[in-house]
């Protein structure tokens, strides 16, 4: 665990062609924290994640990774510390499950390395066992269900052995059963391995299940931040989404329901 934030954004802005998409924004993600970003379409959630992962260079402000300026770090060094699962992926990836997860080992290979080692394959096997997909290692990725494919991409993150996972809409197109599986997996990974997780989602109930803290974005800036029960309450959600919600609290976690008004 590091002293200080695992990720810190200070005065960050991103404005392609001068059109403001994100910021100015200040944000800190603590080591071991699961921080979930919610907000309407176009709020800047994906942009925020890509900037935090070093995939987009902000036009203003700074991003720090474990206290170090992110742009000063080599890409391979960043990849050893941050694993990123994008929302949009190719529909057909001509790889087996094992080959896909093995790509997560790339940041650990030496420049002149031409083949994976026994250790690499052992890490891949452990990652697949962790997500419950060891029995489909030899199958093609595009022959799996959506939930299984999501598990494979998370397994690749685990094989990468990065301390920070950045997940963009990890439950998109998944049915409730698979959403629950992904939520359980994220919680287990966060708690058992003490990994830091930064996640964006449209699914407010999913956010309530996994989040230690929720940040609400609107028009590229932070409009709400706090514990799930503080952000996922009707008035705050109305300000974020301009829609009416009913919220039910069972135990510690709120459940949101969109209210249809005629």
Backbone as numpy.savetxt, mean C-alpha at the origin, in Angstrom:
# Nx Ny Nz CAx CAy CAz Cx Cy Cz
13.51 -1.38 14.10 12.66 -0.18 14.10 13.55 1.07 14.10
13.17 2.05 13.31 13.95 3.26 13.24 13.46 4.27 14.27
14.35 5.21 14.63 13.94 6.32 15.48 13.43 7.42 14.57
12.19 7.84 14.75 11.61 8.83 13.86 10.77 8.16 12.78
10.13 8.97 11.93 9.22 8.42 10.92 9.92 7.51 9.92
9.21 6.47 9.48 9.73 5.62 8.41 9.67 6.38 7.09
8.56 7.10 6.87 8.41 7.97 5.69 7.96 9.34 6.18
8.56 10.36 5.61 8.15 11.72 5.96 8.06 12.56 4.69
6.91 13.19 4.48 6.72 14.13 3.39 6.62 15.53 4.00
7.43 16.44 3.49 7.45 17.79 4.04 7.24 18.80 2.92
6.09 19.46 2.94 5.80 20.48 1.93 5.76 19.94 0.51
5.35 18.69 0.34 5.43 18.03 -0.97 4.30 18.50 -1.89
4.67 18.77 -3.14 3.71 19.12 -4.17 4.06 18.36 -5.45
3.03 17.99 -6.20 3.24 17.39 -7.52 2.25 18.03 -8.47
2.77 18.63 -9.54 1.92 19.41 -10.44 2.42 19.24 -11.87
2.04 18.16 -12.54 2.48 17.96 -13.93 1.93 19.05 -14.84
2.82 19.64 -15.64 2.39 20.71 -16.53 1.83 21.91 -15.82
2.23 22.08 -14.55 1.73 23.21 -13.78 0.35 23.02 -13.20
-0.25 21.83 -13.42 -1.59 21.56 -12.90 -1.47 20.85 -11.55
-1.90 21.51 -10.48 -1.74 20.96 -9.14 -2.56 19.70 -8.92
-1.89 18.62 -8.58 -2.56 17.35 -8.30 -2.44 17.01 -6.81
-1.29 17.30 -6.25 -1.04 16.95 -4.85 -0.32 18.08 -4.15
-0.81 18.40 -2.93 -0.08 19.29 -2.06 -0.52 20.74 -2.11
0.17 21.51 -1.26 1.28 21.08 -0.39 0.79 20.14 0.73
1.62 19.16 1.03 1.22 18.15 2.00 2.38 17.80 2.92
2.06 17.68 4.20 3.00 17.19 5.21 2.41 15.91 5.79
3.23 14.87 5.84 2.72 13.58 6.30 3.87 12.75 6.86
3.60 12.06 7.96 4.58 11.16 8.54 3.93 9.79 8.75
4.68 8.75 8.40 4.25 7.37 8.64 5.23 6.77 9.61
4.74 6.37 10.78 5.62 5.87 11.83 6.03 4.42 11.57
7.20 4.01 12.05 7.63 2.62 11.90 6.61 1.66 12.51
6.25 0.62 11.76 5.30 -0.36 12.24 3.85 0.05 12.14
3.58 1.25 11.66 2.21 1.75 11.55 1.57 1.29 10.25
0.26 1.07 10.29 -0.52 0.85 9.08 -1.36 2.10 8.86
-0.92 2.93 7.91 -1.60 4.18 7.60 -2.37 4.00 6.30
-3.66 4.28 6.35 -4.52 4.10 5.18 -5.02 5.46 4.70
-4.91 5.68 3.39 -5.33 6.93 2.76 -6.64 6.70 2.03
-7.64 7.52 2.34 -8.94 7.44 1.68 -9.25 8.79 1.06
-10.26 8.79 0.19 -10.68 10.04 -0.44 -11.37 9.77 -1.76
-12.04 10.76 -2.32 -12.77 10.57 -3.58 -11.84 10.39 -4.76
-12.41 10.01 -5.90 -11.64 9.92 -7.13 -10.97 11.26 -7.43
-9.71 11.20 -7.83 -8.99 12.41 -8.17 -8.44 13.17 -6.98
-8.55 12.60 -5.78 -8.07 13.30 -4.59 -6.55 13.32 -4.50
-5.88 12.41 -5.22 -4.41 12.37 -5.18 -3.85 11.19 -4.42
-4.67 10.16 -4.16 -4.21 9.03 -3.35 -3.06 8.27 -4.02
-3.26 7.90 -5.28 -2.21 7.16 -5.99 -0.96 8.01 -6.15
-1.14 9.28 -6.46 0.02 10.18 -6.58 0.79 10.25 -5.28
0.09 10.35 -4.17 0.74 10.39 -2.87 1.58 9.14 -2.65
1.03 7.98 -2.94 1.77 6.74 -2.75 2.99 6.67 -3.65
2.84 7.09 -4.88 3.97 7.03 -5.83 5.07 8.00 -5.45
4.69 9.17 -4.94 5.70 10.12 -4.46 6.42 9.54 -3.24
5.65 8.95 -2.31 6.24 8.39 -1.09 7.18 7.24 -1.40
6.88 6.49 -2.48 7.72 5.36 -2.86 8.89 5.76 -3.75
8.98 7.04 -4.08 10.09 7.50 -4.91 9.89 7.28 -6.39
8.66 6.98 -6.81 8.38 6.73 -8.22 8.01 8.00 -8.97
7.63 9.04 -8.24 7.39 10.36 -8.81 8.23 11.37 -8.03
8.82 12.30 -8.76 9.64 13.34 -8.12 8.79 14.57 -7.89
8.60 15.00 -6.64 7.77 16.18 -6.39 8.40 17.44 -6.98
7.53 18.39 -7.35 8.04 19.66 -7.89 8.45 20.60 -6.77
7.99 20.28 -5.55 8.38 21.08 -4.38 8.33 20.17 -3.16
9.09 20.54 -2.14 9.11 19.78 -0.91 10.10 18.64 -0.93
10.13 17.88 0.15 11.10 16.80 0.31 10.43 15.54 0.84
11.00 14.39 0.45 10.56 13.10 0.96 11.74 12.44 1.65
11.51 11.93 2.86 12.57 11.29 3.63 12.20 9.84 3.92
13.17 8.98 3.79 13.01 7.56 4.09 13.94 7.21 5.24
13.35 6.87 6.38 14.14 6.58 7.58 15.11 7.71 7.88
14.65 8.95 7.69 15.45 10.12 8.01 16.40 10.55 6.92
16.52 9.79 5.82 17.42 10.14 4.73 16.61 10.70 3.56
17.18 11.70 2.88 16.51 12.26 1.71 16.36 11.16 0.66
15.13 10.90 0.25 14.89 9.78 -0.66 15.61 9.95 -2.00
15.64 11.15 -2.61 16.33 11.28 -3.90 17.84 11.01 -3.81
18.40 11.08 -2.61 19.84 10.85 -2.47 20.19 9.36 -2.46
19.18 8.50 -2.35 19.41 7.07 -2.27 19.35 6.43 -3.64
20.19 5.43 -3.87 20.16 4.68 -5.12 18.86 3.89 -5.21
18.37 3.68 -6.44 17.09 2.99 -6.61 17.12 1.60 -6.00
18.24 0.90 -6.12 18.31 -0.44 -5.55 18.21 -0.37 -4.03
18.81 0.65 -3.43 18.73 0.81 -1.97 17.31 1.10 -1.54
16.60 1.92 -2.33 15.20 2.21 -2.02 14.36 0.94 -2.13
14.63 0.13 -3.17 13.86 -1.09 -3.39 14.08 -2.13 -2.30
15.21 -2.05 -1.61 15.42 -2.96 -0.49 14.59 -2.54 0.71
14.09 -1.31 0.71 13.39 -0.80 1.88 11.91 -0.53 1.64
11.53 -0.34 0.36 10.12 -0.10 0.02 9.68 -1.08 -1.06
8.59 -1.79 -0.81 7.96 -2.65 -1.82 6.63 -2.02 -2.20
6.37 -1.91 -3.50 5.20 -1.18 -4.00 4.33 -2.11 -4.84
3.04 -2.17 -4.54 2.07 -2.91 -5.34 1.13 -1.91 -5.97
1.19 -1.71 -7.31 0.34 -0.71 -7.96 -1.09 -1.17 -8.09
-1.97 -0.21 -8.32 -3.38 -0.53 -8.51 -3.61 -1.17 -9.88
-2.95 -0.64 -10.90 -3.12 -1.12 -12.28 -1.92 -1.95 -12.68
-2.18 -3.18 -13.11 -1.12 -4.09 -13.55 -1.49 -4.68 -14.89
-0.51 -5.20 -15.65 -0.84 -5.82 -16.94 -1.85 -6.96 -16.75
-2.76 -7.08 -17.70 -3.79 -8.12 -17.60 -3.19 -9.52 -17.73
-2.17 -9.64 -18.56 -1.57 -10.95 -18.79 -0.06 -10.86 -18.58
0.41 -11.53 -17.57 1.85 -11.58 -17.28 2.30 -13.02 -17.53
3.14 -13.26 -18.54 3.49 -14.63 -18.93 4.54 -15.26 -18.02
4.25 -15.28 -16.73 5.18 -15.85 -15.76 4.42 -16.83 -14.86
5.15 -17.76 -14.30 4.55 -18.60 -13.27 4.52 -17.82 -11.96
3.77 -18.35 -11.02 3.69 -17.72 -9.70 5.08 -17.61 -9.08
5.85 -18.69 -9.13 7.19 -18.66 -8.55 8.07 -17.63 -9.23
8.01 -17.53 -10.55 8.82 -16.56 -11.28 8.44 -15.14 -10.91
7.13 -14.90 -10.73 6.67 -13.56 -10.37 7.19 -13.18 -8.99
7.09 -14.07 -8.04 7.54 -13.77 -6.68 9.06 -13.65 -6.65
9.74 -14.40 -7.49 11.20 -14.34 -7.54 11.69 -12.96 -7.97
10.88 -12.23 -8.74 11.27 -10.87 -9.13 11.45 -9.97 -7.91
10.76 -10.31 -6.82 10.93 -9.53 -5.60 12.33 -9.60 -5.02
13.11 -10.60 -5.46 14.47 -10.74 -4.96 15.46 -9.86 -5.71
15.03 -9.25 -6.80 15.96 -8.51 -7.65 16.77 -7.44 -6.91
16.18 -6.66 -5.99 16.99 -5.64 -5.31 18.16 -6.20 -4.51
18.13 -7.49 -4.21 19.19 -8.09 -3.40 20.28 -8.75 -4.26
20.09 -8.78 -5.57 21.07 -9.42 -6.44 22.23 -8.47 -6.71
23.40 -9.03 -6.85 24.57 -8.24 -7.22 24.49 -7.88 -8.70
25.20 -6.84 -9.08 25.11 -6.35 -10.45 25.44 -7.42 -11.49
26.41 -8.28 -11.19 26.83 -9.29 -12.17 26.17 -10.64 -11.93
25.20 -10.66 -11.06 24.54 -11.93 -10.76 23.65 -12.34 -11.94
23.72 -13.61 -12.35 22.97 -14.05 -13.52 21.92 -15.10 -13.18
21.90 -15.58 -11.96 20.93 -16.62 -11.60 20.58 -16.53 -10.13
19.32 -16.84 -9.78 18.92 -16.86 -8.37 19.67 -17.94 -7.60
19.82 -17.73 -6.32 20.50 -18.70 -5.47 19.49 -19.60 -4.76
20.01 -20.60 -4.09 19.17 -21.47 -3.27 18.46 -20.65 -2.20
19.16 -19.68 -1.66 18.55 -18.81 -0.65 17.37 -18.03 -1.23
17.51 -17.54 -2.47 16.41 -16.81 -3.11 15.17 -17.69 -3.22
15.36 -18.91 -3.67 14.22 -19.81 -3.83 13.59 -20.15 -2.47
14.42 -20.23 -1.43 13.90 -20.51 -0.10 13.04 -19.34 0.39
13.48 -18.11 0.13 12.71 -16.93 0.53 11.39 -16.89 -0.23
11.43 -17.22 -1.53 10.21 -17.25 -2.34 9.23 -18.29 -1.79
9.74 -19.46 -1.46 8.88 -20.52 -0.92 8.23 -20.08 0.39
9.01 -19.44 1.25 8.46 -18.96 2.52 7.39 -17.90 2.30
7.62 -17.01 1.31 6.64 -15.95 1.03 5.34 -16.55 0.52
5.43 -17.55 -0.35 4.23 -18.19 -0.87 3.50 -18.96 0.23
4.24 -19.59 1.11 3.61 -20.27 2.24 2.90 -19.26 3.13
3.49 -18.09 3.26 2.92 -17.05 4.13 1.55 -16.60 3.63
1.38 -16.57 2.30 0.09 -16.13 1.74 -0.79 -17.33 1.35
-0.33 -18.54 1.65 -1.13 -19.73 1.41 -1.22 -20.15 -0.04
-0.19 -19.84 -0.85 -0.22 -20.15 -2.28 0.93 -21.04 -2.72
1.55 -21.75 -1.79 2.70 -22.58 -2.15 2.32 -23.70 -3.12
1.05 -24.14 -3.12 0.65 -25.26 -3.97 0.45 -24.85 -5.43
0.42 -23.55 -5.72 0.23 -23.09 -7.11 1.48 -22.43 -7.66
2.63 -22.70 -7.07 3.87 -22.05 -7.48 4.20 -22.25 -8.95
3.84 -23.41 -9.52 4.19 -23.71 -10.90 3.13 -23.24 -11.90
2.01 -22.74 -11.42 0.94 -22.30 -12.33 1.22 -20.92 -12.88
0.70 -20.65 -14.07 0.82 -19.31 -14.65 -0.01 -18.32 -13.85
0.54 -17.13 -13.69 -0.12 -16.10 -12.90 -1.49 -15.76 -13.47
-1.61 -15.69 -14.81 -2.87 -15.28 -15.40 -3.92 -16.38 -15.40
-3.61 -17.52 -14.82 -4.60 -18.58 -14.66 -5.23 -18.57 -13.26
-4.82 -17.64 -12.43 -5.31 -17.57 -11.06 -6.50 -16.62 -10.95
-7.24 -16.75 -9.87 -8.32 -15.81 -9.59 -7.74 -14.46 -9.18
-8.61 -13.44 -9.16 -8.15 -12.11 -8.76 -7.59 -12.10 -7.36
-8.24 -12.81 -6.43 -7.75 -12.86 -5.06 -6.42 -13.56 -4.96
-6.25 -14.64 -5.72 -4.97 -15.35 -5.71 -3.86 -14.49 -6.31
-4.17 -13.78 -7.38 -3.17 -12.91 -7.98 -2.72 -11.83 -7.00
-3.68 -11.26 -6.28 -3.31 -10.24 -5.29 -2.39 -10.84 -4.23
-2.67 -12.09 -3.83 -1.80 -12.76 -2.88 -0.40 -12.94 -3.42
-0.28 -13.22 -4.73 1.03 -13.39 -5.35 1.82 -12.09 -5.31
1.17 -10.98 -5.62 1.88 -9.69 -5.61 2.31 -9.32 -4.19
1.50 -9.65 -3.21 1.90 -9.40 -1.83 3.05 -10.33 -1.45
3.02 -11.57 -1.94 4.13 -12.50 -1.69 5.42 -11.95 -2.28
5.35 -11.34 -3.46 6.54 -10.74 -4.06 7.10 -9.63 -3.18
6.19 -8.86 -2.54 6.63 -7.83 -1.59 7.34 -8.46 -0.40
6.79 -9.58 0.09 7.41 -10.25 1.24 8.78 -10.79 0.85
8.89 -11.35 -0.36 10.17 -11.87 -0.82 11.19 -10.75 -0.98
10.71 -9.56 -1.24 11.61 -8.40 -1.37 12.24 -8.04 -0.03
11.61 -8.50 1.05 12.10 -8.29 2.41 12.27 -6.81 2.74
11.39 -5.99 2.19 11.41 -4.56 2.49 10.65 -4.32 3.78
11.07 -3.31 4.52 10.41 -3.00 5.77 9.15 -2.18 5.60
8.96 -1.59 4.40 7.81 -0.74 4.13 7.06 -1.29 2.93
5.75 -1.52 3.08 4.90 -1.95 1.98 3.97 -0.80 1.61
3.95 -0.46 0.31 3.07 0.58 -0.21 2.08 -0.11 -1.14
0.80 -0.10 -0.76 -0.24 -0.87 -1.45 -1.32 0.07 -1.98
-1.51 0.07 -3.29 -2.51 0.93 -3.90 -3.74 0.10 -4.26
-4.84 0.35 -3.57 -6.12 -0.33 -3.80 -5.95 -1.86 -3.82
-5.48 -2.46 -2.73 -5.19 -3.90 -2.75 -6.41 -4.80 -2.85
-7.64 -4.25 -2.71 -8.83 -5.11 -2.79 -9.70 -4.80 -4.00
-9.17 -4.05 -4.97 -9.94 -3.73 -6.16 -10.40 -5.00 -6.87
-11.68 -5.05 -7.22 -12.29 -6.16 -7.97 -12.35 -7.47 -7.18
-12.13 -7.43 -5.88 -12.21 -8.65 -5.08 -13.56 -8.75 -4.38
-14.07 -9.98 -4.27 -15.33 -10.17 -3.55 -15.08 -10.06 -2.05
-16.15 -9.97 -1.23 -15.96 -9.76 0.21 -15.09 -10.81 0.88
-15.21 -12.07 0.45 -14.39 -13.11 1.07 -12.92 -12.89 0.83
-12.56 -12.54 -0.42 -11.14 -12.29 -0.73 -10.67 -10.98 -0.10
-11.56 -9.99 0.02 -11.19 -8.77 0.72 -10.82 -9.07 2.16
-11.60 -9.93 2.79 -11.31 -10.31 4.17 -9.98 -11.05 4.26
-9.69 -11.91 3.28 -8.41 -12.62 3.27 -7.24 -11.65 3.17
-7.37 -10.67 2.27 -6.29 -9.69 2.09 -6.13 -8.85 3.36
-7.25 -8.45 3.98 -7.17 -7.68 5.22 -6.46 -8.47 6.31
-6.79 -9.75 6.44 -6.14 -10.59 7.46 -4.66 -10.72 7.18
-4.31 -10.88 5.90 -2.90 -11.02 5.53 -2.12 -9.75 5.86
-2.69 -8.60 5.52 -2.01 -7.33 5.80 -1.83 -7.14 7.30
-2.85 -7.45 8.07 -2.73 -7.32 9.52 -1.65 -8.24 10.06
-1.62 -9.48 9.59 -0.61 -10.43 10.06 0.79 -9.96 9.72
0.98 -9.50 8.49 2.30 -9.04 8.05 2.73 -7.84 8.87
1.80 -6.92 9.10 2.13 -5.72 9.86 2.53 -6.04 11.29
1.78 -6.94 11.93 2.00 -7.21 13.34 3.17 -8.17 13.59
3.22 -9.24 12.79 4.23 -10.26 13.04 5.62 -9.83 12.59
5.69 -9.15 11.44 6.99 -8.76 10.90 7.34 -7.31 11.21
6.44 -6.61 11.89 6.65 -5.21 12.25 6.96 -4.36 11.02
6.27 -4.66 9.93 6.45 -3.87 8.73 5.56 -2.63 8.78
6.03 -1.57 8.14 5.27 -0.34 7.99 4.44 -0.45 6.72
3.16 -0.06 6.79 2.29 -0.18 5.63 1.64 1.16 5.34
1.75 1.58 4.07 1.05 2.76 3.57 0.13 2.26 2.46
-1.17 2.46 2.65 -2.16 1.86 1.75 -3.19 2.90 1.35
-3.62 2.85 0.09 -4.73 3.69 -0.38 -5.89 2.79 -0.76
-7.10 3.20 -0.43 -8.27 2.39 -0.76 -9.52 3.25 -0.87
-10.46 2.76 -1.71 -11.80 3.35 -1.74 -12.73 2.66 -0.75
-12.33 1.49 -0.27 -13.18 0.67 0.58 -13.04 1.10 2.03
-14.02 1.83 2.53 -13.92 2.40 3.87 -13.98 1.32 4.94
-14.74 0.27 4.72 -14.78 -0.81 5.71 -13.46 -1.55 5.76
-12.85 -1.76 4.60 -11.52 -2.37 4.56 -10.52 -1.48 5.31
-10.62 -0.18 5.10 -9.73 0.75 5.81 -9.90 0.62 7.32
-11.15 0.49 7.77 -11.40 0.41 9.21 -10.83 -0.88 9.80
-10.76 -1.94 8.97 -10.25 -3.23 9.46 -8.75 -3.21 9.70
-8.00 -2.52 8.84 -6.53 -2.65 8.89 -5.82 -1.44 9.46
-6.47 -0.28 9.49 -5.74 0.97 9.77 -5.47 1.19 11.25
-4.26 1.62 11.55 -3.97 2.24 12.84 -4.39 3.70 12.80
-4.21 4.30 11.62 -4.56 5.71 11.42 -5.05 5.88 9.99
-6.01 6.79 9.81 -6.56 7.06 8.48 -6.34 8.53 8.14
-5.90 8.77 6.91 -5.76 10.13 6.38 -6.75 10.28 5.24
-7.55 11.34 5.29 -8.50 11.63 4.22 -7.97 12.73 3.34
-7.85 12.43 2.04 -7.41 13.43 1.06 -8.61 14.00 0.33
-8.51 15.27 0.03 -9.50 15.91 -0.85 -8.78 17.00 -1.62
-8.88 16.97 -2.94 -8.24 17.96 -3.81 -6.75 18.07 -3.53
-6.12 16.93 -3.22 -4.68 16.89 -3.10 -4.10 17.30 -1.77
-4.95 17.61 -0.79 -4.44 18.01 0.52 -5.11 17.17 1.60
-4.49 17.13 2.77 -5.04 16.37 3.89 -6.23 17.13 4.46
-7.40 16.48 4.39 -8.62 17.10 4.91 -9.06 16.49 6.23
-8.47 15.33 6.59 -8.81 14.67 7.85 -7.69 13.71 8.19
-7.46 13.52 9.47 -6.42 12.58 9.91 -6.73 12.17 11.35
-6.63 10.86 11.61 -6.87 10.41 12.96 -7.15 8.92 13.02
-7.58 8.48 14.19 -7.96 7.08 14.38 -9.15 6.76 13.49
-9.35 5.47 13.11 -10.48 5.11 12.26 -11.81 5.65 12.75
-12.07 5.56 14.05 -13.36 6.02 14.58 -13.53 7.52 14.44
-12.41 8.27 14.39 -12.50 9.72 14.27 -12.73 10.18 12.83
-12.14 9.46 11.87 -12.28 9.84 10.46 -13.52 9.23 9.84
-13.82 7.98 10.19 -14.96 7.29 9.60 -16.23 7.57 10.40
-16.55 8.83 10.50 -17.79 9.23 11.16 -18.56 10.10 10.17
-19.88 10.14 10.26 -20.71 10.70 9.19 -20.34 12.11 8.73
-20.11 13.02 9.66 -19.82 14.40 9.25 -18.49 14.51 8.51
-17.47 13.81 9.01 -16.17 13.85 8.36 -16.25 13.23 6.96
-16.95 12.11 6.85 -17.08 11.46 5.54 -17.88 12.31 4.57
-18.87 13.02 5.08 -19.65 13.91 4.21 -18.76 15.02 3.65
-17.87 15.55 4.48 -16.96 16.60 4.00 -16.00 16.05 2.95
-15.56 14.81 3.13 -14.61 14.22 2.19 -15.26 13.86 0.86
-16.42 13.22 0.92 -17.01 12.62 -0.28 -18.27 13.32 -0.78
-18.78 14.30 -0.02 -20.03 14.97 -0.38 -21.14 13.94 -0.58
-21.20 12.99 0.31 -22.24 11.96 0.30 -22.62 11.68 1.75
-23.80 11.12 1.94 -24.30 10.83 3.28 -23.98 9.39 3.67
-23.54 9.22 4.90 -23.19 7.90 5.40 -23.86 7.65 6.74
-24.15 6.38 6.98 -24.47 5.92 8.32 -23.28 5.09 8.79
-22.93 5.22 10.05 -21.79 4.51 10.60 -22.23 3.72 11.81
-21.86 2.44 11.84 -22.19 1.56 12.95 -20.90 1.11 13.60
-20.84 1.17 14.89 -19.63 0.78 15.62 -19.92 -0.49 16.40
-19.18 -1.55 16.06 -19.24 -2.80 16.80 -17.85 -3.11 17.32
-17.66 -3.03 18.62 -16.30 -3.16 19.14 -15.53 -1.88 18.88
-14.31 -2.00 18.39 -13.45 -0.83 18.21 -13.51 -0.28 16.78
-14.07 -1.04 15.84 -13.97 -0.67 14.44 -15.32 -0.24 13.88
-15.37 0.95 13.24 -16.63 1.41 12.66 -16.91 0.73 11.32
-18.18 0.59 10.98 -18.59 0.09 9.67 -19.42 1.17 9.01
-19.09 1.49 7.75 -19.76 2.58 7.05 -20.76 2.03 6.04
-21.88 2.72 5.91 -22.90 2.37 4.93 -23.32 3.66 4.23
-23.27 3.65 2.90 -23.69 4.81 2.14 -25.21 4.95 2.24
-25.68 6.14 2.56 -27.12 6.37 2.70 -27.67 6.94 1.40
-28.70 6.30 0.87 -29.35 6.77 -0.35 -30.48 7.71 0.02
-30.34 8.96 -0.44 -31.36 9.94 -0.12 -32.14 10.30 -1.38
-33.44 10.25 -1.29 -34.29 10.54 -2.45 -34.93 11.93 -2.31
